[in-house]
């Protein structure tokens, strides 16, 4: 069972410690379409009710997104009937990602419908003064804009705390989710600083970073980009906030074709963005590209072939290092967006990367960013072991 007191404390810490709330306006928008959204919303309302500057709005019966990340959205398991409409926002984004869901779904939808709540709520959000804090609790994703409402608000100087895809977390994972929200930013920042320092020193020596899988195979990175973090520390940043839970640092090869070696994959996303905890299988990577193999599990082979279809090859981009001790192989979260905070190492497959996107020319198709998770035994930077026995030792 989730501890109400613990969850309320986590919400308070996010507001006060991460977002540095003093007396600015707070706008809380939530839905109650899934059990976890209701639980988390109740905790936030308990914290915010005492603030004179807080506006609390429920998004009633929000339309469900038609897709996630370019794939048809699976049915929300907590809704008896789907209020699944195509809005003008969906259509514009369909064009951007080359999908036509109006054709795919036309047997169920007779006309384009625009939910009037969308414009009302979006106008309220966009009218907030700069430095306001917006908190979004979403069973799926509100789709208040053609891309991400968080980015539109950032451009206006408005800070955002976002929780999404809560409907996809299983009931037996609720406690893990609550634990993953506990304030750990000070420790995340310390670990990020140590890892950044070690990588910079290693780059200067032209050393390498090696990831050893549990089968003894090595994947070798050489010079790495400046490390970036999702730690909840927004000191010196213009835009405060992001998606919670926290706990990840990431980088990638300076030269993408310098990555070579082998690694063992223990999990990867299914088409519905849940996590497939599979019998480990091997990736062979040459010059930053994953080679095809007849030994890939069929669902992974399908993902692999999708990437090849659009991008012509399967490139490795991100090297992610997860820090959130609440999320582990034995205490997972079933949605891939949360699972990637788990203690360990992951790679992204496909050419898409928003942070390091300028490395590849705009004329090159960059559609996919699919995280895969390594069955990791040890990680070394130079000769220093920094990961063992399922934990970072920095």
C-alpha positions in Angstrom: 0.0 0.0 0.0 1.1 3.5 -0.7 1.8 5.7 2.3 -0.3 8.8 1.9 2.1 10.7 4.2 5.1 9.7 2.2 3.5 10.6 -1.1 2.4 14.0 0.2 5.9 14.6 1.5 7.3 13.8 -2.0 4.9 16.3 -3.6 5.9 18.9 -1.1 9.6 18.3 -1.7 9.1 18.5 -5.5 7.3 21.9 -5.1 9.6 23.4 -2.5 13.0 21.8 -3.1 13.0 21.0 -6.8 10.8 23.9 -8.1 11.9 26.3 -5.4 8.4 27.5 -4.7 8.0 30.7 -2.7 4.8 32.5 -3.4 4.4 32.3 -7.2 1.2 31.1 -8.9 0.7 27.4 -9.1 -1.7 25.8 -11.6 -2.6 22.1 -11.0 -4.3 20.2 -13.8 -5.2 16.6 -13.3 -7.5 13.8 -14.4 -9.0 10.8 -12.4 -9.2 8.3 -15.3 -6.9 5.8 -13.6 -6.3 4.7 -10.1 -2.8 6.0 -9.8 -3.8 9.4 -11.2 -6.5 9.6 -8.5 -4.0 8.7 -5.7 -1.3 11.1 -6.9 -3.9 13.9 -7.5 -5.2 13.5 -4.0 -1.7 13.9 -2.6 -1.1 17.0 -4.6 -4.4 18.6 -3.7 -3.7 18.0 0.0 -0.4 19.9 -0.4 -1.8 22.7 -2.6 -5.1 23.3 -0.9 -3.3 25.4 1.8 -1.7 27.7 -0.8 -3.6 30.9 -1.6 -1.8 31.1 -5.0 -2.9 27.6 -6.2 -5.5 27.0 -8.9 -6.8 23.4 -9.1 -8.5 22.1 -12.2 -9.8 18.7 -13.1 -9.6 17.7 -16.8 -12.8 15.8 -17.0 -13.0 12.8 -19.4 -10.0 13.9 -21.4 -9.7 12.5 -24.9 -7.2 9.7 -25.1 -4.2 10.1 -27.4 -4.4 8.1 -30.6 -0.8 7.1 -30.4 2.4 7.2 -28.4 5.7 7.9 -30.1 4.4 7.1 -33.6 2.6 3.9 -32.6 -1.1 3.4 -32.1 -1.9 4.0 -28.4 -3.0 0.8 -26.6 -6.3 0.9 -24.8 -6.3 2.5 -21.5 -6.8 -0.5 -19.2 -8.8 1.6 -16.7 -11.5 3.0 -19.0 -14.6 1.0 -19.9 -15.3 3.2 -22.9 -12.7 5.2 -24.8 -13.3 8.9 -25.4 -10.8 8.6 -28.2 -11.3 11.5 -30.6 -9.2 13.1 -33.2 -8.6 16.7 -32.4 -7.0 19.4 -34.5 -3.9 19.0 -32.4 -3.7 15.2 -33.2 -4.0 15.9 -36.9 -1.2 18.4 -37.0 1.1 16.1 -35.1 0.1 13.2 -37.4 1.4 15.3 -40.3 4.6 15.9 -38.4 5.3 12.3 -37.8 4.0 11.1 -41.2 1.1 9.2 -39.8 -2.6 9.4 -40.8 -4.6 8.1 -37.9 -7.8 9.6 -39.4 -7.5 6.9 -42.1 -6.5 4.2 -39.6 -9.3 5.0 -37.2 -12.0 6.1 -39.7 -14.2 3.1 -39.1 -14.7 4.3 -35.6 -14.7 8.1 -36.2 -17.1 9.9 -38.5 -15.8 13.4 -38.1 -13.0 15.5 -36.7 -14.0 16.5 -33.1 -12.3 19.1 -31.1 -12.8 18.9 -27.4 -13.7 22.4 -26.2 -11.9 21.8 -22.9 -8.6 21.7 -24.8 -8.7 25.4 -25.9 -10.1 26.6 -22.5 -7.4 24.9 -20.5 -4.6 25.7 -22.8 -5.6 29.4 -22.8 -5.6 29.4 -19.0 -2.2 27.8 -18.9 -0.7 30.2 -21.6 -2.1 33.2 -19.7 -0.2 32.5 -16.5 2.5 35.0 -15.5 6.2 34.0 -16.0 7.7 32.0 -13.1 4.4 30.3 -12.4 4.5 26.6 -11.7 2.3 24.2 -13.7 1.7 20.6 -12.4 0.2 18.0 -14.7 -1.1 14.6 -13.5 -2.1 12.6 -16.6 -3.4 9.1 -16.9 -2.1 9.1 -20.5 -1.2 12.5 -22.1 -3.5 15.5 -22.3 -2.2 16.5 -25.8 -2.9 20.2 -25.2 -0.6 21.2 -28.0 0.7 19.8 -31.3 3.9 18.7 -29.6 4.5 19.2 -25.9 2.6 21.7 -23.8 5.6 21.7 -21.4 7.8 23.2 -24.1 5.3 25.9 -25.0 5.1 26.9 -21.4 8.9 26.9 -21.0 9.0 29.4 -23.9 6.8 31.7 -21.8 9.0 31.3 -18.7 6.6 29.0 -16.9 7.9 26.1 -15.0 6.4 22.6 -15.4 6.2 19.4 -13.3 4.8 16.6 -15.4 3.5 13.1 -14.6 2.2 11.2 -17.6 1.2 7.6 -18.6 0.0 6.8 -15.1 -2.7 4.5 -16.5 0.0 2.0 -17.7 1.5 1.4 -14.2 0.2 -1.8 -12.7 -1.5 -1.9 -9.3 1.3 -4.0 -7.8 3.8 -1.3 -8.9 2.1 1.6 -7.1 4.4 1.5 -4.1 7.5 1.4 -6.3 6.2 4.4 -8.2 5.6 6.3 -4.9 9.1 5.3 -3.6 10.6 6.6 -6.9 9.3 10.1 -6.2 11.1 10.4 -2.8 13.5 13.3 -2.9 17.0 12.2 -3.8 18.2 15.2 -5.8 21.2 15.9 -3.7 22.5 12.4 -4.2 21.7 12.5 -7.9 23.6 15.7 -8.3 26.6 14.2 -6.4 26.6 11.2 -8.7 26.3 13.3 -11.8 29.2 15.5 -10.7 31.4 12.4 -10.1 30.5 10.8 -13.4 31.0 14.0 -15.3 34.4 14.5 -13.7 35.5 10.9 -14.4 34.3 11.1 -18.1 36.0 14.5 -18.7 39.3 13.2 -17.2 39.0 10.0 -19.2 38.4 12.0 -22.4 41.5 14.1 -21.8 43.5 10.9 -21.6 41.8 9.4 -24.7 40.7 6.5 -22.5 37.6 4.5 -22.8 34.4 3.6 -21.0 33.6 -0.2 -21.1 30.4 -1.9 -20.2 30.7 -5.6 -19.5 27.6 -7.7 -19.8 26.9 -10.7 -17.6 28.1 -13.0 -20.3 31.6 -11.3 -20.2 31.3 -9.4 -23.5 32.4 -5.7 -23.6 30.9 -2.7 -25.3 33.6 0.1 -25.6 32.9 3.8 -25.8 35.7 6.3 -26.5 35.4 10.1 -26.2 31.9 11.0 -24.8 29.8 14.1 -25.0 29.3 16.3 -21.9 27.1 14.5 -19.6 23.5 15.7 -19.1 21.3 15.0 -16.1 17.7 14.6 -15.1 18.3 15.1 -11.4 15.8 17.7 -10.4 18.5 20.4 -9.8 17.6 23.4 -11.9 20.2 25.8 -10.6 21.2 28.2 -13.3 18.6 27.0 -15.8 15.9 29.1 -17.3 13.4 26.3 -17.5 12.6 24.5 -14.3 10.9 21.1 -14.4 10.4 18.1 -16.6 8.9 14.6 -16.3 9.0 12.9 -12.9 10.2 10.5 -11.4 13.8 11.7 -11.7 17.1 9.9 -11.7 19.1 9.6 -14.9 22.3 11.0 -16.5 23.1 10.4 -20.1 25.7 11.1 -22.8 26.7 9.6 -26.2 29.8 9.1 -28.3 31.4 12.2 -29.7 32.0 10.3 -32.9 29.0 8.0 -33.3 30.9 5.5 -35.4 33.6 5.0 -32.7 31.4 2.6 -30.7 32.2 -1.1 -31.1 31.6 -4.3 -29.2 28.9 -6.6 -27.9 26.3 -6.4 -25.1 23.6 -8.6 -23.7 20.0 -7.1 -23.7 17.7 -8.0 -20.9 14.7 -5.8 -21.7 13.3 -3.6 -24.3 10.0 -1.8 -25.1 7.0 -3.6 -26.6 4.8 -1.9 -29.1 2.5 -0.7 -26.4 5.5 0.8 -24.5 5.4 -1.8 -21.7 8.6 -3.5 -20.9 9.5 -7.0 -22.3 11.8 -8.7 -19.7 13.2 -11.2 -22.1 15.7 -14.1 -22.2 18.9 -12.0 -22.7 20.1 -11.8 -26.3 23.2 -10.3 -27.8 23.7 -7.1 -29.8 26.8 -6.8 -32.0 27.7 -3.2 -32.7 30.2 -2.2 -35.3 31.0 1.5 -36.0 28.0 2.6 -33.9 25.5 0.4 -35.8 23.7 -2.7 -34.6 24.2 -5.6 -36.9 21.1 -7.8 -37.9 20.9 -11.2 -36.3 18.6 -14.2 -36.8 18.7 -14.7 -33.0 16.7 -11.6 -32.2 13.4 -12.3 -30.4 10.6 -11.7 -32.9 9.2 -8.6 -31.2 12.6 -7.0 -31.1 13.3 -8.0 -34.7 10.1 -6.1 -35.6 11.3 -2.9 -33.9 14.7 -3.4 -35.5 13.2 -3.7 -38.9 11.0 -0.6 -38.4 14.1 1.4 -37.8 15.8 0.0 -40.8 12.7 0.7 -43.0 12.8 4.4 -42.2 16.4 5.2 -41.2 18.2 2.5 -43.4 20.3 1.4 -40.4 20.1 1.0 -36.7 22.4 3.6 -35.0 23.2 3.7 -31.3 22.9 7.2 -29.8 22.3 7.6 -26.1 24.3 6.0 -23.3 22.0 6.3 -20.3 22.9 5.7 -16.7 20.0 5.3 -14.3 20.2 6.3 -10.7 16.8 5.9 -9.1 17.2 3.2 -6.5 13.5 2.5 -6.1 13.3 1.1 -9.6 15.1 -2.2 -10.1 14.8 -5.4 -12.1 12.9 -6.9 -9.1 10.8 -3.8 -8.5 10.1 -2.5 -12.0 7.7 0.0 -13.4 6.0 -1.5 -16.5 5.9 1.7 -18.6 9.2 2.2 -20.5 9.3 6.0 -19.7 9.6 5.2 -16.0 11.6 2.0 -16.3 14.5 3.9 -17.9 15.2 5.6 -14.5 16.1 2.1 -13.1 19.5 1.5 -11.7 21.7 0.3 -14.6 22.7 1.2 -18.2 20.7 1.6 -21.3 21.3 2.5 -25.0 19.0 4.2 -27.4 18.6 2.7 -30.9 17.7 5.0 -33.8 19.0 8.3 -35.0 16.6 10.5 -33.0 18.0 12.5 -30.0 16.6 15.8 -29.0 19.5 16.9 -26.9 22.3 16.0 -29.3 20.2 16.3 -32.4 22.4 18.8 -34.2 25.1 16.2 -34.6 23.3 14.7 -37.6 22.1 16.8 -40.6 18.5 17.9 -40.7 18.1 16.2 -44.1 18.7 12.8 -42.5 15.6 11.0 -41.3 15.7 10.9 -37.5 12.5 9.1 -36.4 13.3 6.5 -33.7 14.7 6.6 -30.1 14.1 3.2 -28.6 15.7 2.4 -25.3 17.2 -1.1 -24.7 18.5 -2.2 -21.3 21.8 -4.0 -20.8 22.3 -7.0 -18.5 25.2 -5.3 -16.9 27.9 -6.9 -14.8 30.5 -4.1 -14.5 31.1 -0.6 -15.9 34.6 0.9 -16.1 35.8 4.3 -16.9 39.4 3.8 -17.8 40.7 1.3 -15.2 38.2 2.4 -12.5 35.2 0.2 -11.9 32.1 2.4 -11.3 29.3 -0.2 -11.3 29.0 -3.6 -9.8 26.5 -5.9 -8.0 23.6 -3.9 -9.5 24.8 -0.6 -8.0 26.8 2.5 -8.9 29.9 2.7 -6.7 30.7 6.4 -7.2 
